[in-house]
Amino acid sequence: MTALHTRPIPHQAASAHEHAWSVESRHPASEGTVLYVRCGGCGVRRIDVQQHPMAPPTALSRPLTP
């Protein structure tokens, strides 16, 4: 195959990065602990739930821009 028959590799936007989530607040709930988290790099917020203190949290919402 030559370059004429291949598709370009999609590139991520320059602003895309791996979020560094920090907990702003936490509240007990029937499903575990609800965590309100924010990315220190871009300010995006998300809601997570942690079902057990030793388990990693999982996202309840998608990242929301400020």
Phi, psi and omega per residue, in radians:
M1 nan 2.393 3.098
T2 -1.720 2.994 -3.133
A3 -1.063 -0.434 3.131
L4 -1.213 -0.362 -3.072
H5 -1.836 0.136 -3.138
T6 -1.970 2.731 3.118
R7 -1.655 2.625 3.122
P8 -1.199 2.642 3.101
I9 -1.343 2.189 3.132
P10 -1.188 2.405 3.130
H11 -1.882 2.516 3.069
Q12 -1.302 2.657 3.088
A13 -1.087 2.633 -3.107
A14 -1.051 -0.503 -3.103
S15 -1.457 -0.183 -3.136
A16 -1.230 2.354 3.127
H17 -2.677 2.926 3.047
E18 -1.396 2.143 -3.075
H19 -1.191 2.491 3.046
A20 -1.891 1.572 -3.022
W21 -1.316 2.342 2.999
S22 -2.201 2.513 -3.070
V23 -1.411 2.173 3.064
E24 -1.568 -0.661 3.066
S25 -2.757 2.801 3.123
R26 -2.470 2.557 -3.092
H27 -2.505 2.365 3.074
P28 -1.193 2.492 3.110
A29 -2.507 2.981 -3.112
S30 -1.103 -0.492 -3.127
E31 -1.548 -0.101 -3.076
G32 2.418 -2.493 3.107
T33 -1.873 2.214 3.100
V34 -1.542 2.256 -3.105
L35 -2.018 2.282 3.021
Y36 -1.777 1.969 -3.008
V37 -2.043 2.711 3.135
R38 -2.415 2.459 3.074
C39 -1.378 2.202 3.122
G40 -1.204 -0.383 -3.101
G41 -1.465 -0.734 -3.036
C42 -2.140 -0.127 3.088
G43 1.467 0.067 3.120
V44 -1.171 2.491 3.140
R45 -1.991 2.740 3.138
R46 -2.692 2.749 3.053
I47 -1.953 2.251 3.131
D48 -2.085 2.866 2.986
V49 -2.257 2.435 3.078
Q50 -2.081 1.907 -3.020
Q51 -1.346 -0.400 3.123
H52 -2.527 2.492 -3.100
P53 -0.996 -0.455 -3.129
M54 -1.655 -0.090 -3.122
A55 -1.647 2.604 3.069
P56 -1.242 2.592 3.096
P57 -1.233 2.709 3.051
T58 -2.130 2.626 -3.081
A59 -1.274 2.332 3.003
L60 -1.710 -0.465 -3.128
S61 -2.219 2.924 3.024
R62 -1.505 2.802 3.108
P63 -1.059 2.312 -3.118
L64 -1.977 2.204 -3.132
T65 -1.309 2.591 -3.101
P66 -1.207 nan nan
